[in-house]
Amino acid sequence: MIKRLAVIAGMLLAPSVADAFCGFYVAGSGEKLFNDATQVVLMRQGTRTVLAMQNHYQGPASEFAMVIPVPVVLKETDVKTLAADVFDKVDQMGSPRLVEYWEMDPCKPEPQYDEGAMTLNSAPASMGGSAMGSGSSHGVTIEAKFEVGEYKILILSAKDSTGLDTWLRGEKYQIPKDAEPLLRPYVEQGMKFFVAKVDPQKVKFEGNKAMLSPLRFHYDSEEFALPIRLGLANSSGTQDLVVNILAPHQRFEVANYKNVTIPTNIDVSAKMKDKFPAFYTALYDRTIEKNPGAVITEYAWDATTCDPCPGPNLDMGDFMTLGADVLEGPREQPTAYQNSDFVLTRLHARYGKSITNDLVFKTTHPISGGREHTVNKQGKLEEGAQKSDYNNFQARYAIRHVWTGPVACDAPIRGRWGGPDGNEGGFTPAPPATKLAFAPRGQVDLPAVVTTDIPELGIKAASRTIAAGGGFDPRPAKKKSGCGCSSSDSGGLVFGIGLVAFALRRRRPGPRTRTLEHR
């Protein structure tokens, strides 16, 4: 059995449970192919949506195709392939991260700071076609056809889902027997179908896993949503989806499901440095258990800054690759965005086979949280997510190394934290928890490994140290770059990445708030 996720999402991105894939693969022989990682990145401005996605499949190298519901007939200029490395940058930027702090000498005098010179480095600087040939049979019309990269693309319309099902089977797509009911709601809404056939001779394989070129396309629609129901046909149970959204000045959440922010600013034992992905999946699973059906916000931050920074920041080149070149910019300078304009929102959902609604998104207020930011003179760290003037929220966790040297003064000051002082011997920052599709699950007992309570999950830390809840003045570690420490309303369906993939048999020559199902 191949692994399938526990983001993606995000896009964008992808995230061992099953990874959400808005469709299914079927080999020419009838053997199913499975997608084990889908990364999705959405860009949104006004009515313009840009969808970029990267998919991997594992199975026979037979020809197959992807089918994606879209609201309009796409033109060749609306579709392009991308380099894959930008998806890794997005995944890394929004992934949960682990930092380490060392307690300063309790007898060292308290440093003095120039309050007037201090700034928060992570705050943003500024806040219809014609029918073509035989495609008209069974009520199916080929609205457009063109080639992009290794993809031969058709844009279809259909009068009814039974006719579309029959047409696909007649074209040798071995689709599952239960595909028609999943196609039906999209046909009834008048959606078109973007069919991208892949030539396996143009695809790079690593073992038996195809590394497909990421696809990007854009369209205009009043509604902003991500259809996921078509992916249920090949689901064996619970699926996870990580979605990354980039938009100028805006954070997003879902409009038709409950929204929850992941618990953050939690101290953990040092042994979690080598098990951080397993720790995070345990925390996520417990959060879903307490909030069944919720969509979890894991990140909302200015897309070009971070603290801590797990890797290279996103830049204007990345934004243009992902779709800023086709967004509507200021009237006087179309698409003339600044790097600081874009906010990256990362949403993480888990759902089962009985889900009946796609994800619908809406803009929402900025939040902050998950920073080494004190809220009182006793050094208490901020807790959870709070409304803010700008987006500075992240899933961030900390290992704190208590001072073990001599304490030779009458009034020691405990709980002051900083970075390594050079005596740690080859210190290596912990990497972020990326590619959560492949992270281990069920291996961490949260009460045993946290050193601070998690009240929103009803978790009491089994052990505590002076590090737990200790204060820390972040100012000495602040850098101008913003990187530190090394390390509901109802809504309707808009369009769909109800991405379906079918294998092709080779021819012989000649809206109210609801809850997602949780398992």
N, C-alpha and C positions, 0 to 999 in steps of 0.2 A: 504493500500500500504506500502510495506516495503521500508526502506530507502536504496538508492544505491548511490554510491559516486559521490563526487566532487573530489598511489602513489601512496600509492603505491605506486602500486606501489609500500617498496620499498621494493624490493625490493626491495615485497618485495615488497611494501609492500603494503597497502591498503588505501587505504585511508580510503540541502541534495538533491544532484543530483544523477545520477546513477554511481556506481563504475564500472570501466572497468573489465570485466571478459571475457577472450578470449574464450567464449563458452556460453552454455546455459544449463539449467536444465529443465527437463520435468517429471512430476509425472507419475506414472503408470496409473493413471486414465486419463491422458491427460492434467491435470492441470499443468501449468508451475511453476517451482521452480526458484527462483532468488538468485543469489549470491550478497550479499550486501557488501562484503569486500574481496579484494584479495591483499595480500602483496607479492611482488616479490623482491627477491634478486638475482642478477647475479654476479658471479665471473668470471674473464676472465684473462688468461695468455697464450700468444702464440695463438695456435689454440684451446685450451681447454676452454670450457664454462661449468660452473656449474650453474644450475637453481634450486633455492629453492623457494617454494611458499606455502603460507598458504591460504586456502579458507574456507569460511563459507557459508552455504546455509540455507535458511529459507523455510520450506514447509513440506509436508508429509514425514514421515519416510520410504518411499519406497526405494527399492534398486535403485541405480543410478550408473553411471560411468562417468569418465572424459576421454576425448580423446584429446591427445596432439600431434601435428605433430613434428617429430624429424628427423634429417637427416640420422641417422644410426639405425641399430638394436641394442637396448640396451640389456645388459646382466643383470642378477640378481645382480651381484656385482656393477653395475653402479647405482643402485637405493637404496634409504634408506628413512626411516621416521625420523623426527626430533622432538625435544621438541619445543613447541611454544614460549617459553619465549625469545629466541634469536631474534625473529621478533620484539617484543616490544622494545628491546634494539636498534635495527637498526632504527626503526621508531622514537624513542625518540632522538637519536643522530642527525639525519638529519632534524628534524622538525623545523619550524620557532620558534624563541624564543624571549621572552620579558624580558628586564632588567630594573632595576630602579637605578637612581642615585640621590644623594642629593648634592646640592651646598654647597661647603665649606664656612666657615666664610670668607667674602671678606677682612677682616682686618687681617686675619692670615698670618704671613710671608710665602713667597714662600719657600717650602722646597728645599734643595740642593741635587742633585743626583750625584753619581759616574758614569759618562757616560761609562767609560771603563768596568764597571761591569754589564752593562745592556745587556740583550739578549731578543729576542722575544721568549717567552716561547712556543708559538703555532707553531713555525717553526719545520719542521720535523728534526729528528736527521740525516737522510740520505735521501739525496735526491733519413651381408649376411646369413642367416640361411636357413634351409630346411623347406619345406611345411609340415604342420601337419594336418592330418585329414580333416574334412569338411570345414576348413577355406578357402580352395582353391576355393570354389564355388563362382560364380559371379566375378571371377577374384581376389578374396581376399585370401591372404595366411597368415596363422598364423605362424609368423617367430619364436616366442618364447613365453613361458608362465611360470610364476612363481608367488609366493606370497611374499608380503612385508607388515608387519603390518596388518592393516585391509583391504588391497588392494589385489585383485586378478588381476594380470596384464597380458595382452596380447600385443604382438608387431605385428602389422598387416602391410602388404603391399597390394597395390591395383593397378590393371591395369587401372581402370577408376573410376571416382567419382560416376557414376550411379550405378556401381556394388557395390561400398562400401556403398552407401546409401541403396541399396536393401539388402545387407548382414546385416547391422545394424538393419534394420527394421525386417528382418527375425529372428534375435536374440532377438526380443522383445524390442529393444530400440525405444521408441516413440519419434523420432526426428522430429523437425519442418519440415513442407513441403518445406521450402526454404533453407534447409541445403545443398543440393547437389551443388548449385553454389558456396557456400563458401568452400566446400571441394575440388572443382575442381582444383584450382591453386596449392594446395599442392600435389595432386595426380600427376598432370602434371609435377611437379618439381621432382618427384621421392621420395617424403618424405615418411617415415614410420609413423605409427600411434600408439602411446603409449596409450593403453586403460586400465584404472585403475578402475575396478569394486569394489564397496564398499559394505561391509556387514554391514547394519545398526545396527545389534545386537552387533557389536564391536565398535560402534561409540558413543561417549558421546554427549548427547543432553542437551542444556540449553533452557528450554521451547521447542519451535519447531525449534530451530536453531542447526544444527549439528556442532560440533567442531571437524573437521577432523584433523588427524595427518598431519602436513606439510610433503610434499614430496620433495626429492632432487634427481636429477639425473645429470649425466655429459656425455659429448660427445665431439668429436673433429670435427671442421669445420673451413674452412678458413674464412667464413663470420660470423659476430656477429650481430644478430638481434632478435627481439621479435615479432613474429606474433600475431596480434591482431584482424584480420578480422573475425575469426570464432566466436568471441564474439558478432558480430552484429546481430545474429539471434534472440536473445531475448532482444535486446536493444529497449527501448521505446523512445530513443532520445539521448541526449548528455551523454557521458561517460567520466570519468576521470581515469587516470592511473598514479600511482606513481611507478617509477622504481628506485631501489637502486642498484648501481654497485660498487663492491669492486674489486680493481686491484692493483697490486704492482706498485707504483710510477706513476700511470696514472689516469688522469681525462678523462671522456668520454662525448660526446655530440652526437646528432643525425646527420647522414650524409645526410638524404633525406628530412628534413624539416628545417624550420627556427629555430635558437636557440636564446633565449633571457634569460638574467638573471633577477631574480625578483628584483624590487626596494628594497633597503635595507638602513640601517642607517637612519631611519625615526623616529622622535620624535612624540609621541602621548599623548593625554590627559590621566590623571590618571584614568578616568572612564573606559578606555579600559583594565584595569587589569582584570576585571571580564568579559570582552567581547572579549578577545584576539582572539579566533578562528574565531569569526564573523568578526572582523577587518581584519584578514588575508584573509579570503575567499573573502571579498570585494576588497582587494588589488589585489588578484590573478585574480578575474573576470575582473577588470579594465585593468589589464595587458594583458589578452587574448583579450579583446575588442580592445585594441590598436594594438595588434599583432596577428590578427586572424590566427589560424593554427600553431602557434609557439609551440615549446616544451620549457618549462621553467626550467632553472637550479635554484634549491633552496639551494643546498649545495654542496661544494667540499672542503674537508678538510682531513688532516691526520686522519685516522679512530680511533686513540687511544688518541687523544688530543682534546680539545675544549676550548673555552673562549667566552661566559660562557658555563659551563657544565650543561646540564639539567638533568643528571642522570649518572649512571655508564658508564664509557668508554667501548668500545669494546676491547677485549683482544684476545690473541692467541687462547684461547679455543673457542671463538665465531667464529674466522676465520676458525678454523679447522672444526667446526660444519657446517659452511656454504660452505665449499669446498676446503679450502687451502690444505687439506690432499691429494687431487688428482690433484692439480695444478703442473705444471712443475717448480721446484725450480732451484737454481743455479746448474750447472752440478756437482760440487764437493760435494754438499749437497742437493739432491733433496728435495723440499718442506721445506727447512730450512730458512724460512722467519723470519724476525724480526717484532715485533709489529709495528714499525714505517714505514714499507714498504707499507702498504695498504692505499689507498686513497678511501674515500667514496664519490661517486657522487650520488646526488638525482635529478632525472628528473621528471617533472610533465607535463602531456599532457592532453588535452581535445579534443574530436573528436565526430563526429556524424555518422549517419548510412551510409553516402555516401563515407566514407574513402575507398581508394583502395590500399593503401600501408602499409605494416608492418613497424615497427620502425627498422631502421638500425643504428648501433652505430659505432663511430670512436673515436680514441684517439685524444686529443687536448692539447693545452698548459695550464699550471697552471694559476689560477686567484686568486686574493685576494679581499676582500671587506666585509663590514658589521661588522667591528671591531671598537672598541673605540680607533682609531688610528688617531692622528693628522697629518696634512700635511703641516702646516706652523706655524710660531711663534704666530699667532693670535688664535691658537687653533681650526682651521677649521678641521672638520672630513673628512676622505676620503669619496668619493661618488661613488656609483655604483661598478662595477667590473672592475679591472685593471689586465693586464698581470703581472705575478709575477714569481719569481724563485721557488715558492712552492705554494701549494693549501691552501688558507685560506679564503674561501668565505662562507658566511652564510646569511640566511634571519634573520636579527636581528633588533629589534625595541626597543625604549627606552622611559620610563617615567622619566621625570626630575623634581625634587622637588626643587623649587627656595628657596634660603635662606630667611627666614622670621624673623630672629633675628635682633638685633640692628646692625647698621653700623656706628661705632664710630671712623672713621679714615678719613684722608684727601684724601687718594688715594686707595679706595677699588678696589680689583681685582675680577671682576665678571666672572662667567662661568667656575669655577673650580669644578670638580665633583668627587665624591667618593661614597663609600658604606654607609650603615646606620651606624650612630655613637653610637647606643645604646639607643637613645632617641625616637625611632620610635614606641615603644610599641608593641611588638609581631609581628615584621615584618615577612611576609611570602613571599618567592619568587614566582613569577608567573610561573606556569607550561608551558612547550612548547605546541604548537598547534599540538598535535598528533591526530591520528584517524580523519583526516579531512573529512572522508566519512560522519561523523555524525555532522559536524560543521554546525551551522545555516548560512543561506545566505540571502542577501538582507536586513539586519538589521542595517547596518552601513553606514552613509553618510561620505565618506572619507574627504572632505574638512572641515567638522565640527569637526573632531576628531584628525586631524594631526596638529602639531605645527611647522612643517617645510614643505616647498614646495616639491612636487614630479614632477620636470619639465619633466621627460620622459613620464609622464602620463597626463601632462597638468593640474595638480592639484595645486591650490594655497591654502595655509592654511588660514582658516577663522580667526584664532586668533593666536597670537604669544606671547611668553614670553621670558625673557632673556635666558631661557633654550634652546630655539630653535637655533641650530647651535653653541652653546657655546662650548668653548674648554675644553679639559680634558686631563691631563697628566696621562696616564694609569699606570705609573710605580709603584706608591705606592700599587696598588691593585694586581700587578702581583704576581703569585705564581709559584713555580717551577713545580707544577703538571700541569699547563696549564689551570686550571679551575678557573674562577673568577666570582664575582658578584652573586653568588648563582643562581643563577637562573637556399654555401654548395655544398658539393660534392655529386655525385650520388652514389648509393650503392644498392646492391641487397639483397634479402631475404636470411637469413642463415638457420634458423631452425624454430622453432616455439614453443611458448607457446601458440599457437592458441589453448588454452585449451578449450575443449568443454566438457560439462557435460550433459549426458543424463540419464534420469531415466529409470530403467529397470522394465518392467511389470513382476511381479512374475509369474513364470511358475507353472503350476499344476504339481504335482509329476508325474512321468513317463518320370636510376635514376638520375632524375634531382631534384633540390630543389623544393618542392611542399608545399602547405599549407594544413593543416588538416581542415576539415569542422568544423566550429564553429557555435554553436547555442546558 
